[in-house]
Amino acid sequence: MTTQKGTRITQGQFSFLPDLTDAQITAQIAYALKRGYAINIEYTDDPHPRNTYWEMFGMPMFDLKDPAGILMEINNCRKTFPKHYVRVTGFDSSRGWETPRMSFIVNRPPSEPGFALMRQEGPGRNVQYTLSSYAARRPEGERY
Amino acid sequence: MGNTAERYKAGVIPYAKMGYWDADYQPKETDVIALFRVTPQEGVDSIEAAAAIAGESSTATWTVVWTDRLTACDLYRAKAYRVDPVPNTGPGTKTEQQYFACIAYDLDLFEEGSIANLTASIIGNVFGFKAVKALRLEDMRIPVAYLKTFQGPATGIVVERERLDKFGRPLLGATTKPKLGLSGRNYGRVVYEALKGGLDFVKDDENINSQPFMHWRDRFLYCMEAVNKAAAATGEVKGHYLNVTAGTMEDMYERADFAKSLGSVIVMIDLVIGYTAIQSMAKWARKNDVILHLHRAGNSTYSRQKNHGMNFRVICKWMRMAGVDHIHAGTVVGKLEGDPLMIKGFYDTLRETHTAQSLENGLFFDQDWASLKKVMPVASGGIHAGQMHQLIHYLGEDVVLQFGGGTIGHPMGIQAGATANRVALEAVIQARNEGVDIWNEGPQVLEKAAKWCAPLKAALETWKDISFNYTSTDTADFVPTATASV
């Protein structure tokens, strides 16, 4: 069996590792800045894997080049939304990419109830599947 | 050419004299250029051999024909323009004398958007030609004008990652084992365990199609149950490469349509289905928003030996043009052929927007990829968690690392095997980003993670002494310090 206890959503680069410390987050930010990525902070209480557009905690920090300043913003977000998922993305605007090159979770709710798998049975044993977050059945903001 | 009437007098004249050799030729930006490794027959001059290859791969036949004069034949003739001896071949070496021959082809020799047409010339009759003892297509420069007539990868690395919501680390996969014999129900069990444990993808093997022990519909249905159950357990997008390879295009379309209707993000095909079938499936994949994985089944029959056949880097180029999203391109450290420098050349060919000439990596030409999307290389075959730092060092992060035996053969089970690989991967990426020298300190990074991750500990112990150190057969002709030029 795995070492995981209960449900832990494993999106992002580092979800199989112990939660990152502030020093570890700062090191990843420094790496992103060195590569010229713009850091963006996003949060949500609907972690469905197809929920692409998490809420933006401000604009992407195109001009902020100081890892400590960025960590402060991350901590602001975590303080404002302590029970939300918070992820940090590094956006690469260079030609041929123009897409996130990093993405990792830095905050998650104290307990993660996970997803129900709904099966709609059709002809020929064909099943249409839907993932439904247990938490997202409540209104936004009241989920965790 | 001198006197034209003399040139077209019935009879046989050397190819070089027919206009297939032109030492002063300056290739045009729009020319297709091919570089061949030629082993001429005893007594055949290297320039005549090169001219003969140019002739046989374009307009010539063995004798003069007056009907040439009905055409703008100078344009249609391919031109050999450069011949150089291959370093470390010939007298005093273990290898008989070989030559690199550069041949330029006018763009109008080829039909737009057709690998079949391109290859019918370049690797057509000419490989059986008696004047050469052996012949190998080493590299090609494809002009931007021709690339723009191809769709290119259906999805590409950027869009694939956006669809999967996975960034900044290699993707992880495994091939279901045993390759043959599992029933659909048992097969899906392997898929579920591996995906739930932490893999992104599981894969059908190249020879899993629709055999008596498991018909394709059964496999697809059970695999999609596994994929969706694992997605629910992890909150991640998961996939299984459903192999739609079949005996006819109609069968392949039927299988691919069924995979799509079940919500699969990816389907797969084998190289042996042929270039035209691959292009058709790439169009299907683009139209249906499905990622297209290519297993390079069959390539080693013609790509491995150095003196005859074709280099795999040419397959990489053709497959990027043909439009696949994934292709197996070597592991360096695993059980299959792969010299590190050569593999870098393959990976760069698949992933870069522009590759510069690099003789030590086997890239003979500058190549502008003209905005064709990037192909995700796949590293598969005899690799395990203990090599994670080496894999990332050699292959970078835009690659699918596939641990088949290294997942399914784990002593604590398939989920544990998958978890070991995922933890190893994330730990090494984290360390690399933090500035750790993973080439030298990778083993310590893995040992540290193994302290809190029992599956990784077991994986490192089980496979600690496993490596495949055989000499590669396909290696560079040029060392980084060499001044030899082609």
Interface residues (C-beta under 8 A of the other chain):
Chain A: M1 T2 T3 Q4 T7 I9 T10 Q11 Q13 F14 S15 F16 L17 P18 Q24 A27 Q28 Y31 P47 H48 P49 R50 T52 T89 G90 R95 G96 W97 E98 T99 P100 R101 M102 S103 F104 G114 F115 A116 L117 R125 N126 V127 Q128 Y129 L131
Chain B: V158 R161 E162 D165 F167 G168 R169 K196 G197 G198 L221 M224 E225 N228 K229 A231 A232 A233 T234 G235 E236 V237 S261 L262 G263 T353 K374 M412 G413 Q415 A416 T419 R422 V423 E426 A427 I429 Q430 N433 E434 G435 A449 W452 C453 A454 P455
